[in-house]
Amino acid sequence: MKRTGSKKTLTTANLAALGAERLADLLIDVADGHAQIKRRLRLELAGEVGAGDLAAELAKRIESVADSRARIHWRKHKEFVRELDMVRAMIAGRLTELDAALALSMMLRFLDLADWVFQRTADAKGEVDAVFDLAVEDVASISAVAMPDPRLLTDQLHDLLVSGRAGLAPRVLKNALPAMGQDAIAILRARIQTAMASQKRVSGTFKAAVQVLSDALGDVDGYIAQFTDSQAVLPPIGAQIARRLMAAGRLDEAIAALDRATPGSFAQLIGTVLGRPSLPGPGALEWEETYIDVLEARGQGDLAQDMRWAGFERGLSVERLRDYLKRLPDFDDVEAEDKALAHAEDFHDLHAALDFLIRWPAWDRAARLVLRRASELDGDRPELLEPAARAIEGRHPLAATLLLRALILDTARYARVARYKDAQHQMLEIASLVPAIADWSDHEDAEAFAARVVGYRRW
């Protein structure tokens, strides 16, 4: 017999069974004394009348926030966030259903509040930020179905770039592109460039906007022109420039852009397989990946392979090695994989090596690595050591035990209270592995380890 839920449970079906008139009475009662609920009900009623009425009500709420000069007290913060998100959700939902073009215009007005709102709130938990982030994403979904007046849209986007919150406006612009034709994009870019020409110090927002619009117009040079010479030599920016040049078929220029973005020349970087210098920090992998792609596009597959192997050797990248191996002839890949795994097992950074061998996977080698270098394990790496222990414990109980011991000792030695419960579970797991360990080799047995832990244990 089919079981049904209680009729007293708060479900849509149970509430619908009360009937429209009864529910309307209940909503009136609930809304009495709750301004936010009343506002929501008024918005829903306005939506039933039509898009214009709903837009007018939403505009009132937006203008009310814009006109206020008072800071938002912390006691009112959550209520204020709920109010903001209600307005955003009504624009993205009901108004978009009724009139997507009007909804896009209204969402841009809402986003224009951001800078002023952040001046009035202490958004320690990022709740207000999250509402505006959602609104930026809403622009993308609304733009996909909207057919706005190009002039109005261009004016609103221009105003947002001039007065909107730094960092937010270019993201909005990028998401609004589907609602803009090429003519509108070109006009907006020209307006921004005119404004930039009159500025003594050009704003980063304008530069970012010109890059978004240049990308949309397929103007690689317009995109590149927004970077200074000192920015163009940074690896991640060199990679961004090179990818656009590569897409435009300008491969020699792409290589030149990448060469400018490294301390040494290409010949210094990949001229020899051994002893290669490390790439500079941020953006190094993106730079390397782009260089490889450009080499492939130029028909220099051998050099691209050299660079893949060098990248693997330097940082034990699983992805780089997989890309390298799949391009080798049959049987050559087996020999190359053995060579790569041997390199990983002898890698100077124990934890990078363990991570690679577990993810590859090469669990026998990972266990051998742990047994050989157990004294180097950093017990403050639970995100690595615990999954590694789980992976190898079936066939390598001693190595798994050593990984768990490192975690336990670190927790006990430094009194990491938040991990006491985890350490207790790890102790139980170690106990379950003891019967499977026939030879402790040079490592202390279970009793000796337990005695050592007692000296630290505070849980």
C-alpha positions in Angstrom: 0.0 0.0 0.0 1.4 3.4 -1.0 2.2 5.6 2.1 1.3 9.2 2.0 2.7 12.1 4.1 0.9 13.8 6.9 -1.7 16.4 5.8 -0.2 18.6 8.5 3.2 18.7 6.8 4.0 22.1 5.1 4.0 21.1 1.5 2.8 22.8 -1.7 0.1 20.2 -2.1 -1.2 20.5 1.4 -1.3 24.3 1.3 -3.0 24.2 -2.1 -5.7 22.0 -0.6 -6.7 24.9 1.7 -8.1 26.8 -1.3 -7.2 30.2 -2.8 -9.4 32.3 -0.6 -8.2 30.7 2.6 -4.6 31.1 1.6 -5.2 34.7 0.7 -6.6 35.4 4.2 -3.6 33.7 5.7 -1.1 35.8 3.6 -2.9 39.0 4.7 -2.5 37.9 8.4 1.1 36.9 8.0 2.0 40.1 6.2 0.5 42.3 8.9 3.4 43.9 10.6 6.0 42.4 8.1 6.9 45.1 5.6 9.1 42.9 3.5 6.3 40.3 3.0 3.9 43.1 2.1 6.4 44.4 -0.5 6.8 41.0 -2.0 3.1 40.5 -2.3 2.7 43.9 -3.9 5.4 43.0 -6.4 3.6 39.7 -7.2 0.3 41.6 -7.7 2.0 44.2 -9.9 3.4 41.4 -12.0 -0.1 40.1 -12.6 -1.1 43.5 -14.0 1.8 43.6 -16.4 5.5 44.2 -17.0 5.2 48.0 -16.7 3.5 48.0 -13.4 6.0 45.5 -12.0 8.9 47.5 -13.3 7.5 50.6 -11.7 7.3 48.9 -8.3 10.8 47.6 -8.6 12.1 51.0 -9.7 10.6 52.4 -6.4 12.5 49.9 -4.4 15.8 50.7 -6.3 15.3 54.4 -5.9 14.5 54.1 -2.2 17.9 52.4 -1.7 19.7 54.9 -3.9 18.2 57.9 -2.1 19.0 56.7 1.4 22.0 58.3 3.1 22.0 56.2 6.3 24.4 53.4 7.0 22.8 50.0 7.4 23.0 49.0 11.1 24.3 45.6 11.7 20.9 44.6 13.3 19.2 45.4 10.0 21.9 43.9 7.8 20.2 40.5 7.1 16.9 42.1 6.4 18.5 44.5 4.0 20.3 41.7 2.2 17.0 39.8 1.9 15.3 42.9 0.5 18.1 43.4 -2.1 17.9 39.8 -3.2 14.1 39.9 -3.5 14.4 42.8 -5.9 17.1 41.0 -7.9 15.1 37.7 -8.0 12.0 39.5 -9.2 13.8 41.2 -12.0 15.6 38.0 -13.0 12.4 35.9 -12.7 9.0 37.4 -13.1 10.0 40.6 -15.0 12.2 38.6 -17.4 9.3 36.3 -18.2 7.1 39.3 -18.9 9.6 41.6 -20.8 13.2 40.5 -21.0 14.4 43.9 -22.5 12.8 45.8 -19.7 14.2 43.3 -17.2 17.8 43.9 -18.6 17.4 47.6 -18.2 16.1 47.2 -14.7 18.9 44.8 -13.7 21.5 47.4 -14.9 19.8 50.0 -12.7 19.9 47.5 -9.8 23.7 46.9 -10.4 24.3 50.6 -10.5 23.4 50.6 -6.7 26.4 48.4 -5.9 29.0 51.1 -5.2 26.7 53.1 -3.0 25.4 50.1 -1.1 28.9 48.9 -0.3 29.7 52.4 1.2 26.7 52.0 3.5 27.2 48.5 4.7 29.9 46.5 6.6 29.6 43.3 4.5 31.9 41.2 6.6 30.5 37.9 5.5 30.2 38.9 1.8 26.4 38.6 1.8 25.8 41.8 -0.2 28.6 40.9 -2.5 27.0 37.6 -3.2 23.7 39.3 -4.2 25.4 41.5 -6.7 27.5 38.6 -8.0 24.2 36.8 -8.7 22.9 39.9 -10.5 26.0 39.9 -12.7 25.2 36.3 -13.7 21.6 37.2 -14.2 22.6 39.8 -16.8 24.0 36.9 -18.9 20.8 34.8 -18.8 18.6 37.9 -19.4 20.8 39.1 -22.3 20.4 35.8 -24.0 16.7 36.4 -24.6 16.4 40.2 -24.5 16.1 42.4 -27.6 16.6 45.9 -26.0 16.8 49.3 -27.6 20.6 49.4 -28.6 20.9 53.1 -27.8 19.3 52.8 -24.3 21.5 49.7 -23.5 24.6 51.5 -24.7 23.8 54.5 -22.5 23.2 52.4 -19.5 26.4 50.3 -19.9 28.4 53.5 -20.4 27.0 55.0 -17.3 27.7 51.9 -15.3 31.3 51.9 -16.5 31.7 55.6 -15.5 30.1 55.4 -12.0 29.7 51.7 -11.2 31.7 49.6 -8.8 35.3 48.9 -9.9 35.7 45.4 -11.1 32.0 44.7 -11.4 31.2 46.8 -14.5 33.5 45.0 -17.0 32.0 41.7 -15.9 28.5 43.1 -16.5 29.5 44.4 -19.9 30.9 41.0 -20.9 27.6 39.3 -19.9 25.5 41.9 -21.7 27.2 41.3 -25.1 24.6 38.8 -26.4 22.1 41.6 -26.3 24.3 44.0 -28.3 24.9 44.1 -32.0 28.3 44.8 -33.5 27.3 48.4 -34.3 26.4 49.0 -30.6 29.6 47.4 -29.4 31.7 49.6 -31.8 29.8 52.7 -30.7 30.2 52.0 -27.0 33.9 51.3 -27.4 34.4 54.6 -29.3 32.6 56.5 -26.5 34.9 54.9 -23.9 38.0 55.6 -25.9 37.0 59.2 -26.3 36.5 59.5 -22.5 39.9 57.8 -21.9 41.6 60.3 -24.2 40.5 63.1 -21.9 41.7 61.4 -18.7 45.1 62.2 -17.2 45.1 58.8 -15.5 43.1 56.2 -17.4 40.9 54.0 -15.2 41.4 50.3 -15.1 37.6 49.9 -15.5 37.8 51.6 -18.9 40.8 49.6 -20.0 39.1 46.4 -19.1 35.9 47.5 -20.9 37.8 48.3 -24.1 39.4 44.8 -23.9 36.0 43.1 -23.5 34.6 45.1 -26.5 37.7 44.6 -28.6 37.4 40.8 -28.0 33.8 41.0 -29.2 34.8 42.9 -32.3 37.7 40.5 -33.0 40.2 43.3 -32.7 43.4 41.7 -31.2 45.4 44.9 -31.5 42.7 46.9 -29.6 42.9 44.3 -26.8 46.7 44.3 -26.6 46.9 48.1 -26.7 45.3 48.3 -23.2 48.4 46.7 -21.6 51.4 48.7 -20.6 54.9 47.4 -21.5 55.4 46.4 -17.9 52.2 44.4 -17.8 52.9 42.6 -21.1 56.0 41.0 -19.7 54.0 39.2 -17.0 53.5 35.5 -17.8 49.7 35.4 -17.4 49.2 38.5 -19.5 51.7 37.3 -22.1 49.6 34.1 -22.3 46.4 36.1 -22.8 47.9 38.1 -25.6 49.4 35.1 -27.3 46.1 33.1 -27.3 44.4 35.9 -29.1 47.2 36.3 -31.6 47.1 32.5 -32.1 43.4 32.6 -32.8 44.0 35.3 -35.4 46.6 33.1 -37.1 49.5 35.5 -36.1 51.7 32.7 -34.7 55.1 34.4 -34.9 53.7 37.4 -33.0 52.2 35.0 -30.4 55.6 33.4 -29.8 57.2 36.8 -29.5 54.6 37.8 -26.9 55.4 34.7 -24.9 59.1 35.3 -25.2 58.7 38.8 -23.8 56.8 37.4 -20.8 59.7 35.3 -19.5 62.9 36.4 -17.8 64.9 34.3 -20.3 64.6 33.5 -24.0 62.8 30.5 -25.4 66.2 28.9 -26.2 67.2 29.3 -22.5 63.9 27.8 -21.4 63.7 24.6 -23.5 67.1 24.4 -25.2 68.2 21.5 -23.0 66.0 18.9 -21.3 67.9 18.8 -18.1 68.6 21.7 -15.7 65.8 24.0 -17.0 65.1 27.1 -14.9 61.8 27.3 -13.2 59.1 29.5 -14.6 58.2 32.6 -12.6 55.4 32.2 -10.1 51.8 33.3 -10.9 50.5 32.3 -14.4 53.5 30.0 -15.1 51.3 27.0 -16.0 49.0 29.1 -18.2 52.0 30.6 -19.9 53.5 27.1 -20.5 50.3 25.6 -21.8 49.9 28.5 -24.2 53.4 28.2 -25.5 52.8 24.5 -26.1 49.6 25.2 -28.0 51.3 27.9 -30.2 54.2 25.5 -31.0 51.6 22.9 -32.1 49.8 25.4 -34.2 53.2 26.3 -35.9 53.8 22.6 -36.7 56.6 22.3 -34.1 55.3 19.2 -32.4 58.7 18.0 -31.3 59.5 21.2 -29.5 56.0 21.1 -27.9 56.7 17.6 -26.7 60.1 18.7 -25.2 58.2 21.4 -23.4 55.6 19.0 -22.1 58.2 16.7 -20.7 60.2 19.7 -19.2 57.0 20.9 -17.5 56.3 17.5 -16.1 59.8 17.1 -14.8 59.8 20.5 -13.1 56.4 20.3 -11.3 55.1 16.7 -11.7 52.0 17.8 -13.6 49.7 14.8 -14.2 48.0 16.6 -17.1 51.3 17.5 -18.8 52.5 13.9 -18.6 49.3 12.5 -20.0 49.4 15.0 -22.9 53.0 13.9 -23.5 52.4 10.2 -23.4 49.3 10.2 -25.7 51.4 11.7 -28.5 54.0 9.0 -28.4 54.0 5.9 -30.7 52.8 2.6 -29.3 55.3 1.0 -26.9 57.3 4.2 -26.6 54.7 5.5 -24.2 55.3 2.5 -21.8 59.0 3.2 -21.6 58.4 6.9 -21.1 55.8 6.3 -18.4 58.3 4.1 -16.5 60.9 6.9 -16.8 58.4 9.5 -15.6 57.3 7.4 -12.6 60.9 6.8 -11.6 61.5 10.5 -11.8 58.5 11.2 -9.6 59.6 8.6 -7.0 62.9 10.4 -6.7 61.5 13.9 -6.8 63.0 16.4 -4.3 59.5 17.4 -2.9 58.1 14.4 -1.1 54.6 15.7 -0.9 54.4 16.7 -4.6 55.7 13.2 -5.4 53.1 11.5 -3.2 50.3 13.6 -4.7 51.4 12.7 -8.2 51.8 9.0 -7.6 48.4 8.7 -5.9 46.6 10.6 -8.6 48.4 8.9 -11.5 47.8 6.2 -10.0 51.0 4.4 -9.1 50.1 3.2 -5.6 53.0 0.6 -5.3 55.5 3.4 -6.0 53.6 5.7 -3.6 53.9 3.1 -0.8 57.6 2.6 -1.5 58.1 6.4 -1.4 56.4 6.6 2.0 58.4 3.7 3.5 61.6 5.2 2.3 61.0 8.8 3.4 58.5 8.6 6.3 60.5 10.9 8.5 59.9 13.8 6.0 56.1 13.5 6.1 54.4 16.7 7.1 51.5 15.8 9.4 49.8 19.1 8.8 48.8 18.0 5.3 45.6 16.0 6.1 44.1 16.9 2.7 46.9 14.8 1.1 48.0 12.2 3.6 44.6 10.9 4.6 43.3 10.2 1.0 46.7 8.7 0.2 46.4 6.3 3.2 42.9 5.3 2.1 44.1 4.6 -1.4 47.0 2.3 -0.5 45.9 0.6 2.8 44.5 -2.5 1.1 47.8 -3.6 -0.4 50.2 -1.5 1.7 49.0 -1.4 5.3 52.4 -0.4 6.7 52.8 2.6 4.4 49.2 3.6 5.1 49.9 3.3 8.8 52.9 5.6 8.5 50.8 8.3 6.8 48.1 8.1 9.5 50.8 8.2 12.2 52.2 11.4 10.8 48.8 13.0 11.0 48.2 11.8 14.6 51.6 12.9 15.9 51.2 16.4 14.3 47.8 16.7 15.9 49.1 15.7 19.4 52.4 17.5 19.3 50.9 20.8 18.4 47.6 20.4 20.2 45.4 20.9 17.1 42.1 20.7 19.0 40.0 20.9 15.9 41.5 17.6 14.7 41.3 15.6 17.9 38.3 13.7 16.8 39.9 12.9 13.4 43.0 11.7 15.3 40.9 9.3 17.4 39.4 7.8 14.2 42.9 7.5 12.7 44.1 5.7 15.8 41.2 3.2 15.4 42.1 2.8 11.8 45.7 2.1 12.6 44.6 -0.5 15.0 42.6 -2.2 12.3 45.6 -2.4 10.0 48.0 -3.9 12.6 47.0 -7.6 12.0 47.9 -7.1 8.3 51.5 -6.0 9.0 53.8 -8.9 9.2 57.1 -6.9 9.2 57.5 -3.5 10.7 61.0 -3.2 9.1 62.8 -0.3 10.7 59.6 1.4 11.9 58.4 1.2 15.5 55.7 -1.3 16.1 52.2 -0.5 17.4 53.0 -0.6 21.1 56.0 1.7 20.7 54.0 4.2 18.7 51.1 4.1 21.2 53.6 4.9 24.0 55.0 7.8 22.1 51.5 9.3 21.5 50.7 9.0 25.2 53.4 11.6 25.8 51.6 14.2 23.7 48.0 13.2 23.9 45.5 15.7 25.3 42.3 14.4 23.9 
